[in-house]
Amino acid sequence: MILKIVWIILLITIMPLLVGNSLLMCCKLKKTVKFRYAFGWLFLLAIFEITAVPTTFGGGSLGNLCWIYSLIVLAVVLSLTVWKRKSNVAVKWKKIQWNLKKISGYGVVSVILLMLQLVVAILAVHMDADDAYYIGTANTSVVTDTLFAVEPDTGMPYQTIPLRYAFSS
């Protein structure tokens, strides 16, 4: 159990940072740790969508989707690492320094919007059928090793794939 928790923490924190760092090596953008992390997440989510939608509509299994996605991400990271070594690009990591004097107006607006979202999430919780449906779909997918093949409410096979949910992979 502890190994799984450590693995998840590494996947959530280190993997997007490594992917973002690898992809931004050749760009002449300001490469802050936050930018690399966000860029890495955007890339990982885009790759997942590109692999999940065809796998879902092709009748693939959840296990196959996990393997395909893992192999694609591994191939991207390895190819960029090899490219980095061949091109002798040196990446320097800077220490993160928090300086309150350098907070811009965008930072203040971001903090205010974040606090507003927290207040709304806590005080105005929205519950509907989608919440239970997504949890049921996730459990059904894990147990049956399928993607949208079994309806989570009844346990019966779908006649057609529910497009509303299938595109929100």
TAKAQUI-V772033 format. One record per run of one state. SS is the DSSP state (h for helix, s for strand, l for the rest). FROM is the first residue (numbers start at 0). LEN is the number of residues. If there is no record, write none. Layout:
<<SS/FROM/LEN> <SS/FROM/LEN>>
This chain:
<<l/0/1> <h/1/22> <l/23/9> <h/32/25> <l/57/4> <h/61/26> <l/87/12> <h/99/3> <l/102/2> <h/104/19> <l/123/5> <h/128/16> <l/144/5> <s/149/1> <l/150/6> <s/156/1> <l/157/5> <h/162/4> <l/166/3>>
